[in-house]
Structure formats: C-alpha cells, structure tokens
Amino acid sequence: MTPRPDSRPFSETSPRPVRTGGRDEDAVPAASSGAAGPKDQAGGPAPSEGKAAVKKAAAKKTAARKTAGGSTAKTAAKKTAVKKAAAGSAGKAVTKKAVAKKAVTKKAATRKTAKKAAAEPAGKATSKATAKATAKATGETAGKKAPARKAAAGQPAASEPVALRQDEPLKDHAPNWPGARPPAPRRSDDAPAGQDVGRAAALDPGERQRLLHGSHHDPHTVLGAHRVPGGVLFRALRPYARSVTVLAGGARAELHDDGDGLFSGVLPLAAEPSMPSYRLLVRYGEEPGEDEVETEDPYRFLPSIGELDLHLIGEGRHEELWRALGARPMTVDGVAGTRFTVWAPNALGVRVAGDFNYWDGTASPMRSLGGSGVWELFLPGVGAGALYKFDITRADGSHTLRADPMARRTETPPATASIVEESAYTWHDEEWLARRAERAPHQAPLSVYEVHLPSWRPGLTYRELAEQLPAYVKDLGFTHVELMPVAEHPFGGSWGYQVTGFYAPTARMGTPDDFRYLVDRLHQEGIGVLMDWVPAHFPKDEWALARFDGTALYEHSDPARAEHPDWGTLEFNFGRTEVRNFLVANAVYWCEEFHIDGLRVDAVASMLYLDYSRESGQWTPNVYGGRENLDAVAFLQEMNATVYRRCPGVITAAEESTAWDGVTRATHHTGPGGFGGLGFGFKWNMGWMHDSLEYMVREPVHRKYHHNEMTFSMVYAYSENYILPISHDEVVHGKRSLVSKMPGDWWQQRADHRAYLGFMWSHPGKQLLFMGQEFAQGSEWSEAHGPDWWLLDPAYSAAGDHRGVRDLVRDLNRVYTATPALWELDTDPAGFSWIEGGAADDNVFAFLRYAADGSPLIAVSNFSPVVRHDYPIGVPEGIAAWREVLNTDDARYGGSGVGNPGPLKADAAPAHGRPAGIAPTLPPLATIWLVPA
C-alpha cells in the first residue's frame, strides 16, 4: 500500500529542508485567511547535529573527489577502450541460440509477472510487484519497518540525515519520513544494453536539463516513441528505475540507461503507417525480475482534449469548463486512466505529482497546448480517488505545488491535495426538476431556512443530515433551504466565504456524491436548495489560486485592484476572459451537476464599486471617470444570463447592500444610469432588515419616534424583486440572537420576536430566517457549536417557550403557502395597500395584501405592550365579515391568548378612507392576520 504523505506543501519561504528520518510533529494546518499558518510543512530543517553531519559528509566527499581527480582521465580512457573492444566482439561471441535462450527466459519472467498482476483486482493503482517495489522504496514490508538500503546500494541508513541534492526540485508534497522516497536515480553511461537496441542520439544538454527540471513545454516530442532513420526511437523518464524494457508485438528490448532516470534506444521495427502499440516493463529491483512493473507509456497518447474545447477556453466561452479542465477519468485507445489539464499560461513547465508517483512529478511532465495556456497529460492507470497536485515551474525557475483550481473533490482540511473524482450517483428527483420551472418564482411562495451545514447538527455527514434536515424543514413548512458553506474552504471560521475549491463540495461532511444525496433527498421532500456562492474574492493560500503560475493570474495585476481591503483576500480579475469563464462555468456547474435550485451571490456590492472600502487615491476611476467596476458588471450580467438560459427554474439572489439601480432588471434593459440590469432574480433587502431591526430594538415607549423605519421600505419595495433576510450575519459577532435583540423581560422579548416574524411574513417580498431563530435561541450563533437544540428538550423547564415560537413559525409557513395574497403579487404594487401607516403613537401598522384574483388578507401589527380593544380598521367594501387566521399572541405560541375568536362583521362606518370598517381587538406585542369569513 502506498504510504500516505502529508498533503501539505512546504512554505515557499522556508529554507530547503534536510530530511532527518522523523516526522515533523510540530506541523500545523496550512495557512488560510484567518487560519493558522504552517510552522514547517512536510518536514523541517535538520537539528544542529544533523546539519553538522551533512557538512562533514560533504567535506569528506569533496576531498575524495580531489584525490580521485588525477586518475579520472586515465580511468575514463581505459573504460572507453574496454567498451570498444567489447562492442567489436559482442556480435561474434553471442550466437543465435544464446539469444533465443535468453529471450525464452525473459518471456517466462514476463509471464510470471503478468500472472501475478492479473491476480490483482482491476483498477488497482499498483500490482503486487508494485507494492513490493513500494515497500522496498519506503523501507516497509509486511507491516514492519525494513532496514534502510545499505550504503553500498547508494542509500544511507535510516539514522543518517539525508540532504536533498542541490539540483533537485523541492518536493513540496513529498512524504516527510525516510524511506518513503524511492531510491535515487542512477547515473550510468555503461549499463548493459538490451539486445538489438541501437543507441539513440544524445539529447541536447539544454533540452535534457529542461526535461529534468520540469520546464519543458512539450515533453511528448522527447519522450515516448518516434520514427527515426533505422527504426523507432523509444525514450522513457523513470527516475528511480534500474532498467526499462519495451514490450512491442511479442518482442522485448531493454533500453540503454542514459542516466538521471532517462532510458532510450532505437529498435529496428518495420515502417508502418501507425506507431506500434507497446508497453513498458520497468524494473526497480537490483536483480532481473525483481520489483518489475508493466505499464503503459503516458507519452504514446495524443492530446485527449479537443480543438473546440481549447478554442472556447481561449474565447472565455466554455460553459462546461469542468469537462475540459481538471482531472477527468477516461479511457483512451482502450486504456483506462485520468486526463489532467490545467490553465497556467505563464508557467515554464507543469508536472503532475500525486500519491501514484510518490509526490514526485519528475516522470510526469505535461505538454503545453499552444497559445491556449492549457497543459495536458493522460496518465494510464490513475483512477478515481487518487490524490494529486500540479508542480508548476515559474518564470524564475522556482517550483510551486498547487491544488487543482478545477478539482471536483479535495482532501479534508487542513490537508490540501486535490482528488480525482468520478460520480457514480443516480438521481431520483426527476419530478422535482420537471415541476421546478412551471411557475415564475416571483409569483410563487418562497420561504427560506438558512443552514450552516457543519453546525446544524455538529458531527453529521451529508448522508446523516439527509435523514434529518429534510424532515425538519418540511415539518416547519419552509419551501427552500439555503446552505452554507458548500464550496471547499480551508478555514471553517470563515463560514465558507474564503473559497479555495470552487468546484468541490467541502469534504468535511463527505464526498461529492454524498452531497448529491442530500440535495436529492431535499428535492424528494419538495424542498428547493439554494447555496451561498462566492465569486467576489479568494484567499492568498500559497497552494491555491494566488499567483497560481507565478503571475497574477486569477487576481488583477494591479495590487491596488487585487487586494481586498476588508478581508485580506484577493479580488478576481473580472476583466480577463478566462477568469470570467472560470466563474460563469462554476455557477452553471453547481446547478447542473448538483441540481442546485438557486445561487445566493455573496458580497455583490464589493464587486460593483472600484472604491469599495477604499479612500481617495487608493483607486482608479473607470474609462468614463466613474467608480463603477465595468468588468464586474459585465461578469454578473453574463453569469445571470447564462444560468437562466441553461437552467430553467433556477434563481439567483444578490446580497447587494447599496442602491445600485437594476440589480434584478433584465440585462438588456438599460436603466437611467446607462447600465443594463445585472439580471438577478432577487435581491436581499438589506435596507428593510436594518431599518426594521433598528425599530424593534427600541423600547415600545420610544418606537413612535422611529415609526418611519418600519414604513420606509414600502417607498422602494417594487424597485427590485426582494427577499427579506434575517441571516447569519445578524445573529453573530456581538449582534445577539433575534430574540435577544428585543427589549423588556423574557415574555416581552418572545412576544416581540413573534410579532416581528408575523410582520415579516406578511410584508411584500420573500423571507429568509437563519437556523436557531425559529425557536428563539437566546445565545448568538457560533459555528463552533450551532443551535441550542437542548432548549427544545421537554426536560428543560422553559422548553415550552421555545417550542411555542417554533410552532408559530410552522403555522406562519402553513398559512403563507396556502394564501396567494401573501406571495402572488410580491413584485407588483397592485398586491399591497396601506390601511394605517401613520399610527406612530399607537405603534400600529395595518395593510392589505391581494392575490392575483383580488382575494385579500389584512395584516395588523401592534408593537406596544397594551391591548387595544375595538381598534378601527378600514376594509374593502363587499366583504361582510372577516376571521382571524393567525395570531402571534395565541396561548399555543406562549402568548397571552388575547384575540378575536369569532367573525368580525364589517359595518358601514368609514375608516381610514374606506367605505367600511371592522373593530378587532389588537393583542399586545402581536401581529394578526384576517381573511374574509
């Protein structure tokens, strides 16, 4: 079994490490925005005695070289003479019979190796021979630690410090214990050659160096099989092999060892229209037949990504980018493996490193596919579940090990490797998807329960959540859930807003297919799924997107434009077509691959303004001299237009905290500011949220001075399509939970809490409530522990108070969903009419809501702690009586039980400018809903 390395990279600022044979027990999680940084990852500097030993060994070696220098020329000349003599007599000395006998022996050994390999299960990354080679390379066998290779074999004992060669590229993701590294490559110009194999022309020294250093742009022109005069040239790069043999058409021929892991030879194969099919037999053991692996050669395959894909990537119009870039298991020419592709246009070279090659990408250089900036390599035998990263050679020759920006699965943080992923999930939500687009979401009920998945029930996996969350949400009557965080992020405390894996569901709770199962189960219960999506910025982690190929690739090249002043992150360069494509395709990806029903887009305001959180002199105006970020505007328009075109029934909602004109206007409709609409389906009504909470936190006696804060929202209620949010942002970081914001004693706080929810559910706009607020949790939320479910435990003396609030939320959603007047004309002024909006001294608000067919509902809120008997309310004519369908002061919810149990007959006495009126009793700190009796 391949030893599992620490998947965290070295800090690029750390000194080059000296491996000492022990794990670095002081290593800490990888740095992230707000997360702890690495002390030293995957190994640290040797202790002082280790350094001394290394220096002493180096000095001794230097002295030995000086001593031997005088005889080097003579020895070399003597060797050359011996070789020439041997070469001249080899053909005469070896008879045909001897050659045939040797071939039969090799064939038998091959059959034996193949028979062992065939006994292994299909799809395994290694055969028993490979496992044996791995065990020898790692210093472990049969579950026991084997002694290190003897010094005579070129390997130091485990107790000796092992210094990295000065010309060896840094293995950022390599194992950090001795023996886990394969044996060092041999340099040998006189290794015994295979029979009938001619010498290949020596590689140009510069090309050889680029290939070994990982800066070769097209290794397929050097490696693999190529026709040359006299036959076919085979060249392989296997740094730790002792021999490489070509198996072609029943013949086998051992290649010449060119040193540094390069093997080559020319076989006199007949000229054919196509290149011969062949495999490689790679021996890592010291003796023939020992630790041999038969494998396909990655460098015999043509590019497996099409010209159309590359063209669309270059144009920034590849709407299914995840199918072209990243790691994709596939079968090429009948061979199963994984195609790796990555966009790194400014890299000198890119190699694939993973657990399948000991995190050493030397033997897996990728080829550049022209001006597209895409690098590609098909690796046979690598399948789903393999860990990998990209070893990128930057313009200055240095190396950086990076996670795949397109990775569809990642390791669980703080580990950072990408994982090859292939979904095997079968969906069962066809009915939901078919019904989803039947009705415009603006004219349908939309009541959202916002959930922080890791803390809703701490410790549950996606599949375990799927057994509890859908049932809970359905019981409470919410139509949708909004999930955070979904995309992978290194620091849990960021709530998922500092993303490093834009295409990967967070691994904290399971695999991507496990997340699909959760979405599927919610759909089967009739619940839509929205997710938080964060295209505004990304963290600076050195293994992720920041300066990905050594240049400002995903971020803006101008540091003033790249740095986000508030969050210590980097802003995307929305003006670059490939970056815009990366994000637009990502929005489509979540909707199509995971059946997400909507995207709530975070921090839209920070994208729209060049001067967002910047002082004068810290930003540059756009080409028109304005403060608008024209690139971000174009990106948001393209994203919305693409999602709505490709994914019927899906919605997008903007968290936009300013008065930007046309957030939910169609992109082709130009507004007064000269811009087309951004194209969102909804906008969070941050103004309503702040104003209404500002009113509610006041003592009732002072509320009359803030009456307009509750009515002002109707001045602009129809300028956008709004969602009314009481989100996670309002119940954390000292802001207190919703019930704790309310003034007065515990009874008054709960009464205010219930009355406010009744007002919110009846106000024009959809509604969103963060978890825990549905049962009046007293403490503010923390991602570390989640909601206080114990408050609902019958054994708790005050459980009834919290259960009562939850029962109210259930009834709010039940009546809301069954009453079209509360949602059908949410975005139409014809759906609302004030009855009483100026009763500041009474702290009373009353209004009418209408359905499309004219059916009315009256909502009356009394935010004073006194009962108001026979309070006059003007009503539409033609309705003889009204009945109470909801009262937040009902005793079942923990209220005082004041209400209107019987019908309220309308009389001819005018009220509030209307021809008829009723006189209900208004309970204290309560909201009531009335409909025609």
N, C-alpha and C positions, 0 to 999 in steps of 0.2 A: 504493500500500500504506500503510495506516495506520501512522504512526510508533509504535513501541512505547515507552510511557513507563516510567519507573522505577516499579515497582508498590508501592514502599514509601511509607508516609504520612509527612507532616510530624510531627515531635514536637509534641504539643499545647502543650508548654511553651515551644516555640521562638518567637522574635519573628516577626512577619509578614514573610515574605521579600520581597526585591526581586529580580526576575529580571534577570540581568545578561547573558544571552546565552550562557553557558557551562555545561557540566555541572559538577556538584559532584563532583570526583574523589575527595574525602575521605569520601564517604558510606560507611558501614559497615552490616553487616546489622542488621535490626530486632531490638530487644531482646526477650529471652525469658528465662525462668527459667534463669539460669546462662549466658545467651548475651550476646554483645556488644551494646551499645545503640547507637542511631543518633547520629552526630555532628550530622548535619542531613540529612534525607531529602528527595529530590526537589527539591533546590535550597536554598541557604543565603542568609544576609544578604549584601547587596552590599558590595564593598570600599568603603573610605572615599571614594575619588574618585567611585564610583558614587552613594553617598549624597549627596555634595555636589552632583552634577549634578542629582539628583532634587529636592533642596531648592531649587536655583537655578531649575529649570524651574517648580516650584510657585510660587515667589515671583513669577516673571515672569507666570505665568498669572493670579495674584491681582491683580497690578497692571493687567493688561489688562482684567480683569473690572470693576475700579473705574472705569477710563477709559470703558468701554462702558456703564456703568450709567446714565448720564444720558440716553442715547438709546434705551434698551431699550423704554420705554413707547411712544415715538413709532413706533419700528420695528414693534413688535407691532401697533399700531393700523393702521398702513399696510398691513401684511400681511393683516390681517383684512379690510380694505376691498377689497383686490385679490381675496382669495378669494371674497368675497360677489359681487363683480362677475363673476368667472369662473364661479361656480356658477350665476348667473342666466342667463348666455348660453350655457352648455355645451349644454343640450338643443337650442337652436335652431341652434347652429353645426354640430353633428355630425349629418350625415344618416344615414339607414338604410344607404345604400350604403357610406359610410365605415366604419360599424360592422361591416358584413358583411365588407368587405375586411380589416379588422384581425383579425376572428375567423379568416378563412382563413389569414392569415399566422401567427397563433398556433398554429393547428391543425397547420400544416406543421412548425413548430418542434417541436411536441409529438411529432409522428410521428417526426421525425428523432431526438429524444432517446430515444423509446421503442425505435426501431430499434437505436440504439447499446446501450441497456440490454439488449435481447433477445439481443444477440450475446455477452453475458457469461454464464458458466456459472451454472446455477441454484444458489441457496443462498448466492451470494457476498454479503458484507455490503455491498459498495459496487459501483456500476456504474463505467464509465469516467468518466462525468461526476462521480461522487462522488470517484473517485481524483484527478480533475483538481482538484476543489474542495479535496480534502485536500492535494494538492501545493501549491496556492496558499496554503492556510491555514498549512501547515507551512514554507513557504519553500523547498520542494524540488520539482524537476520533472525527469523523465527521468534520475534518478540523480545530478543535480547540485544543488548548493545555489543556489537562486534568490535574487536580491537581495530584501531585505525590502520590504514595501509602502512606497510613497513617503509622505512625511509628509502630502502633500496628500490621500492616501486615508485618513488618520486613523490610520496606523500609523507608529511611529518606525523609524528604521534599526536594523539588527541590532547596530550598535556602541553604540547608546544604551541605557542602563539603562531597564527598563520597570517602573514601580511598580504594584503591584496597587491598584485603586480601594479606597477606604476602606469602601465599602458592598458590596464584592464578597466573597462567602463564600470561605473558604480552600479551595483545590483540593488536598487532601492527596495525591491520587494522580495529579496532573496531570503532564504532561511537564515536564522542567526545562531545556529549551533553547528559545531564541527561535524563533518561527515555528511551533512545534508547537501553539500555541493558535490557534484560529480567530480571525478578525477580531472586534474588539469590536462589540457591538450598537450600532445607531444609534438615537438618539432623534429622531423626526421626526413632527411633527403635521400636516405638509402634504405628505407623499409622495403622488404621483399615485395615485388610487384606481382599482380595476378597474371596468369598465363594469357598469352595472346592479347595483351593490353599494351597499346603503344603509349608513349609519353605525350602528354598534351603540352602545347606551348605554354610557357610560364606566363602567369598573369602579370600585367603591368603593375609595378610596385604601388603606384598611387591607387589603382583600382582595387588591388588586394587590401590596402590599408582602409579604403572607404568601406569595403565589404565587411571587414572585421570590426571596424569601429562603429558600424551602423549608420553610415552616412551615404550609402549607395542608393541612388534614386531608382535603379532598375536591376535588382539582383537576378531577375529571371534571364537576363542576357548573359550572365556569367555562370549561374548555377543551372542544373538540370541537364537535358540532352540537346545537343546542337549538331547539325551536319557540318562536317569539315572534310577537306580532302583526305581520302583514305578511310572514311567511316563515320562514326558518330562519337562525338566528344561528350563524355559524362563528367560532371563535376558536382560534388556534394560538399556541404559545410556541416560537419558533425564534430563540434569542438572536443568532445570527450571520448570519441571513438578510437579504437585501436586499428580497426580496419573497416572498409566499406566495400561491399561486393554488389555488383549489378547483376540482377536476375532478369534475363530477357529471352523470351522464346525458348525456354528449356535450357539455355546456356547460362553459365555463371562466370563472372570475371572480376577478380579483385582489383580495385583501383589503386593507383600509386598514392602514397601518403606524401602530400606536399607541405606538411607542417601546419601548425595553428588550426588544426581541425579541417583543413581542406584536403580533399581527395579527388583525383582526376585520372582520366585515361581515355584513350581512343580505341574503340572496338571496330574491327573491320566488318561492319554489318552492311549488307547489300542495300543499295539505294532503292528506296520505296517512296511512293507519294506521301505517305504519312510517317510520322515519327514512331518507332517501335514502342509497344507497351512494355513497361519494365517496372520492377520494384527494387528496393534497396535492402540488402542484408547488412545490418550494422552490428559490429561486434565491440562490446565494451570490456569483455573479459581478457585476461592475459593470454589464454590458450585458445586455439581454434575450437569453435563450437561452444565456447563459454560465454554466457550472457549475451546472446545474439538476439536481435530484434529485426523481424522482417516488416518493412513498412513501405508505404507509398512515398514518392518524392513530391513534396509540395510544388516544386519548380517545374513540373511537367504539365501543369494545367494552365489553360488560357484564362484571362480575366473572366470572372463569373458575374460581373456587373455590366449591364448593357449601356450602349451609347446613349439611348434615350434617358436613362437614369442620370448619366453624367451631364447631359445637356440641361435637363430640368434642374439639377443641383446648381449648375453654373448660372442659370437664369433666376434661381431662387423661387422656383415654382413647383417643387416636388412635394405634392400634398400628402404623399405616403412615404415620407423620408425614412421612416423607421424600417421600411422594407429594403431600402438601398444601403443604408449605413448601419454600422454597429456589427454585432456578431450574429450571424444567421446560420443555423444548422441547415445543411442541404446535401444533396447527392450530385456530384459532378462526374460525368463519364463513368457512372456506375460505382463511384467511390463515395462513401459517406464521410462527412467532415463538417467543418464550420468555415464559412467565409467571413473574414474580418475586413472591415472597411472603416476608414476614419478620415475626416476632413482636417488636414493640417497643412495648409498651402505654403507655409514659410519654413517648414522643417527641412533639414538636410537629409534626414532619413527617419524611418519609423520601423520598429520591430515589435512583434507580439511576444509578450512574456506572460507566463502563466504557470499553474501548478503542473501542467503537462510537459514543461521543459525546465523545471527547477527554477522558475522565475529568471531564467537567463535567456534573453531573446536573441543571442548571437546567431543561432541557427535559423531564425525565423524573420529575416528582413522582408519588409513589404515593398511592393513596387508602386511608383508614382504613376497615376493615370493622367498624365499630361497637365494641361492648364486648369483642370477641374479642382486641383488641390486635394484630390482624394487618393488615398493609399489603400492597396488591396493585397490580400493574401488568403488563399484557400489552404487550410491545414487539415489533411486527411486524418481521420481517427479521433478528432476532437469533437465532443458532443455536448449535449445539454448538461449543465451542472459544472462545467469546467470554469475555473477561476482565471481571470486574465486582466492585464492592463496593457497600455501602449508605451513602449520605451521610445521616446522621441529625442532625436538629436537636433539640438537647436543650432541657430546660425553661428554661434560662437564655438560649436563643437561639444558643448556640455550636454549631458543627458538629463532627462526628467521622465519619471514614470507616472503616467496619468491614467485615471479611470476613464472608461469609455463614455463620452457625452451622450451617446445613444443607447447606453446599456439598458436593457429591459428588466434586469434583475441585478441586485447588488448584495454584497455581504451585509450582515447586520452590524451597524455602527457599534463601536468605533472602528471596526475593520472597514476597509475601503475598496476592496477589489470588486471588479465587475464579474458577473456570472453569465455564461452562455445560457440563454433561455429559449425554450420551445414549448408553447402552450399545448396542453392536451385536454383543455376544458371543453365540455359540451354544454351549451346554454339551454335554458328551459324557460326563457322569458319572451317567446315569440308573441304571445298575446299582448303583453305589455307594450312591446315595441310597435306593434301594429296599431294599437289604440292611442299611443302617445301623441301622435300628430293630428288626431281627429278634431281637436278643439284648440283655438288660439289660447296660449297660456294667460294672456291678459284678461281673457273672458272666462277663466276657469278658477276654481278655488286653489289657492296656493298658500299653505301654512307650513312653515319650515321649522324643523327641530335641528338646531346646530349641535354637532357632536365632535368632541375631541376624542378620536378613537382610542389612543393608548390609555386614556384615563377614565373613559366612561365606566368601564369595569376593569380596573387595572389588572394586568396579567393575562387577559383573554386574548386568544388568537383570532384571526379573521373568521375562521370557521366556528369558533366558540361564540364570537359576537353574533354570527349569523343565526345562532339558535336563541338569542335573547333580544337583540336590538330590534329586529322586525316586529316581533310580537309586542314589545313595549310601545313602539311608535304607533303601531296600528291600533292598539288599545286606547291610546291618547288621542287618536283621530288626526294626527298630522298627515298631510299629503306628501311631504318630502322630508328627507334628511339632508343636511349639508355637512359633509365630512371634512375634517381637518385633523392632522395633516395626512396627505396621501403620498405625494412625491417624496422620494428619499432625501433625507437631510441629516447632517452629522450631529447636530446639537438639538437634543429633544426640547430644551428650554426655549427654542425659537418657535415652537408650535408649528414647525414645518415651513416657516416663511423664509428660510435661507437654504434654498434647494441646491443639491449637488447632483442628484439623479433625476433629471426632468422626465425621463421615460420609464422610471422604475417605481412601483409602489413600495413604500417603506417596508423593509424586511423585518422590522421589529415584531410584526404580528403574523408573519408567514410569507408564503410565496405569492407571485402574481396570480396564479390560478386560485389560490385561497381567497385573494381579494375579489376575483371574479365571482367566486361562490357567494360572498357576502352581498355583492350587488345583485346577483341573480335572486337570492332569497328575498331581498327587499322588494324587488320587482314582482315576485310571485305573490307578495302580500299587498300589492297595489301601491307601493311607496316609491316615489321617484328619488333619484340620487343626484345631488349636486356635490361638487367638490371645490375646495379652495384651490385656485390656480395662481401661480406667482411668476409672471413674466417680467416684472419690473427690475429685478436685481438678482445677484447671486453672490455667494461668499468668496473669500480670497484663498481658500484652502489650496495649498500648493500641489495637491494631487488631483484637483478638479479643473474647472474651466478657466481660472485666472491665468492669463498669458499662456494659453494652452500649448502653443507650439513655439514658445519663446517670444512671441509678439502679442500685442493687444489684439486678440482675435475675436473674442465674443464681446469684449468691452470696447469702449471708444478709445482711440489712440491718444486723444487729448485728456490728460489726467484730470483736468477740471471737469470734463464731461463724464469721465468714467467713475470717479469717486462719488458714492452716495454719502452726503454729509451727515445724515442722521444715524445710519445703521452700520457704518463701517464696512459696507459691501461695495460691489461694482455694478454699475448700470449697464444694461445691454446696449450695444451699438445698433439701434433700430434702423440706421441708415444703410447698413450692409445687407445686401440681398440674402446671403447665405444665413446670416443670423436671424433675419426676419423669417426665413423659411424654416429654420430650426424651431422657432416658437409657434408659427402658424401650424406646422405639421404636428407639433406637440399637442395643441388644442384638439385637433382632429383625432389624434391617436387615442386620447382618453375617451372620447365619445364613441369611437368605432371599435377599439379593441377591448374596452371595459364597459361599454354600454352606459357610460355616464350620461345623465339627462340634462346636465347644466353645469356651467363653469361660473363660479363667483370669482371675479378677477380682482386681485388684491392691489392696493396702492396705485390706482389709476392716476390720481392727481399728481403723484411724484413723477409719472412718465410724461404728463402733458405739458409741464412748465419747465423751461430751461432754468428759471431762477428759484425752483423749489428748494426751500431751506438754504438758499444762498444769498449772501449780501451783495451789494453793489460792487462791481469789479471782480466778482467771482464767477461771472457767467458772461457768455457772448450771445448777443441777440441773433435771431434767425435772419435769413436773407432779406426779409421785409422790415427788419428792425424791431420785431416783436419778441415776446417772451415765450411764445408757443413752440413746443418741440414738434416741428413738422414731420420729422421721421417717425416719432411715436404715434402721431395722429394717423399717418398712413398705415403703420403696422396694425393698430387697433381696428381700423376700417377693414383691412384685408383679412384679419383674423375673424372678425364677426361675419363678414360676407361669406367667407369660406365655410365656417362652421354651419351657418344657417342653410347654405346651399347643399352641403353634403349630408347633414344630419337632421332630417325632419323631426320636429318636436323638441329638439334640444334648445335650451335657453342660455343666454349669457347675462350676467349681472355685474355691474361695475360698482366697486367701492370707491366712489368719487366724492370727495368732501368739499368741492368748490361749486361755483355756479357756472361751470363750463356749459356753454349752450349746445344742446343737441346730443347729449350722451346717448339717448335712446331714439334719436331720429335716424331715419334711413340714410345710408352713406351717400346716396345720390341726390339727397335733398339738401341744398345749401341754405345755411341759416344767415341771420343778419351779420354775423362776424365774418362771413365769406367762406366758412368751412362747411363741408358736408357733414352729416351726422356721423357719430362714431359707430352707430349700428348695433349698440347693445339692446338686449330685450328689456332689461330692467336696470334701475339704478337704486342703490341703497340710499334711503332718505336720511342722511346724517343730520340734516337741519332739524327735522322733526324729532329725531332721537335726542339731540342735545337740548332743544327747547322744552320738550315735554318733561324730560328728567329734571331740568332746571326748575320747572314749576312744581313737580312732585316732591322735591326735597325740602320745599318751604313748609313751615308750619301753616296750617289752614288759615290762621288769622292773617297771615301775610300774603296768601295766594292771590288775593284780589288785586295786589299791585303788580302781579305777573300774569294776569289773565290773558293778555295778548300772546304770550308764549305758547299757549295751547291752541289759539285760533290762527296764528300767522301761517301755519303750514298750508291752510286752505287757499292762501293767496297764490301759491305756486304749485298746488297739488297736481295740476294737469299739465305742467310744463314737461314732465318726464313720466315714464312708467315706473312707479316707485314700489320698493319693498321697505317696510318699517322694521328696522333691526334693533333688537336688544341682544347684542352679540357678546362674544367672549371679551372683546375689548372693553366693555362697560362694567365688567364684574371681576376685575383683576387689578393688581398693582396699586392697591390702596383705594380703588374706586368703590369698593364694597359690593356685596351682592345686591340684587334688585330690592329685596325686602328690607335690607339693612340701610338702604338709602332713605327710606321713608321716615318721617318724623313720628314722635309720640311713643307710646308704650307698645308692647308686643301685639296687643289686639289691634291698635290703630295701624301699626305697620302692616300687618297682614291684610287689614281692610283696604288700606291704600293700594297695596300690591294687587289685590283682586280687582279693585275699581279701575286701576290703571290698565290691567290686561283687558278688561271689558271695553274700555275706551279704545285701546289699540286694535282689538279685533274688529271693531265697528268703523274705524276710521278708513277712508279711502286708501287703498294700497294693500299689498300682500303683507304678511307678517312673518318674522323670524324670531325665535326665542332660543337662547343658549341653554344647554343642559343644566339641570340643577335648579333653574329658576321656575320650573314647572311645579316644584313642591316647596318653594320659598326657603331655599337653603340659606342659612344665616351667615355662614362664612363665605368669604370671596373664594373664587375658584383658583386652584393651583394644579398645574399639570402633573405635579408630583403625587397627588392623591385622588383627584377627581371629585365627583359629587359625594355629599354626605348621605349615603343611602341609609345609614343607620337611623336617620330621622324618621323614616317610614316604618321602622320596626315596631310592631304592636307592643313590644315590651317597654318601649320608651314612653314616658308619661305624656309627652306633648306630641306624640305621633299623629294624633287626630288633627292637630292644627295644620300639619304639613300634608297629610292625606286630603284634607278638605280643599286646599289650594290645588292639588293635583286633580281632584275630582272636578273642580271648576274648569281647569284647562281642558279636560276631556269634554265637558259639556260645551265650552266655547267652540271647540273644533266641530263637535257634532251639529250644533245649530248653525254654525257658519257654513259648513259644507252643504247643509240642506236648505239654505236660504240664499237664492241667487242675488237678492238685493245687496248682499254683503260683498259680492265679488264680480258680478257680471259686467257692471259698468264702472269698474275701478279706475279706468283711464278716460272716462267720459264725464264731463261736467254735468250732464243730464242725470247722472246717478247720485247726485248729492244736493241737499238743500238745507241751509241753516233754519232751525226753528228759533233757538235762543243762543246767540253767541256773545251777548254783551252783559250777562248777569254776573258781573265781577263780584259784587257784594255778596251774592249767594253762592259763589263758587260752582255754578251750574252751567252745563253745556248740553244743548239738545239739538239734534239734527235728524233729517230724514235720509234714508238710503233707498234707492229704487233699483229694481231689476229691469231687464230689457222690456218686459211686458207691462211695466208700470207698477208691479207689486211692491208695496213699501215696507220699510221697517223703521221704527223710531228708536233711537238710542239716546238715553238721558244719563248724564253722569253728575253726581252730587259730590264734590270734593270738599265738603265741610262735614264736621263730625256731629251735625244735628239732623234730626228727622224733619223733613219738610212735608207737612200734610197738605193735601189738596192743592198741589202746585200746578198752576195753569200751564197747559201745553197746547199750542195751536196745532191742528191736524188737518189733513186734506179733507175736502168735503166728499160725501158719497160713501163714507165708511161709518157704519152705525156704531160699532164697538171695537175695542182693542183688548188684547190679552197679553199678559206678561209671559215671555218665553224664556227669559233668563234674568236672574237677579244675583249679583255677586255678593249680596248680603244674606243670601239664603243660609239657614242654620246648617244645612248639609256641608257647606263650604267653610264653616267656622264663623259665620256672621251672626247678627242679632235676630234675624228672622223677620225683619220688617219688610213688607212688600204689598203686592196687590193680587190677592188670590183669585178674585172674581173679575169678570169683564168690566172694562171701563167704557161707559157709554158716552158717546160724543153728544154735546149739546150745541145749540145754535149760538152760544155766546162766543163772539170772535175773540181770538187770542193770537198774539204775535203776527198780526196782519193776515190771519187766515180766517175763513168764514165759520169754522167750528173749532171746538176745543174739548180737551179732557182734563181731569184734575187728579192725577195719580199721587200716591204717597211716595216721596223720594227717601229711600233709606240713607243712613249716614255713611259717608265714605263708600259710595257704591255706584255701580252702573246697572241700569235695567234696559232690557230690550223688549219692545212691544210690536206686535204684528196684528193685522185685522183679525177679529174674533170670528 
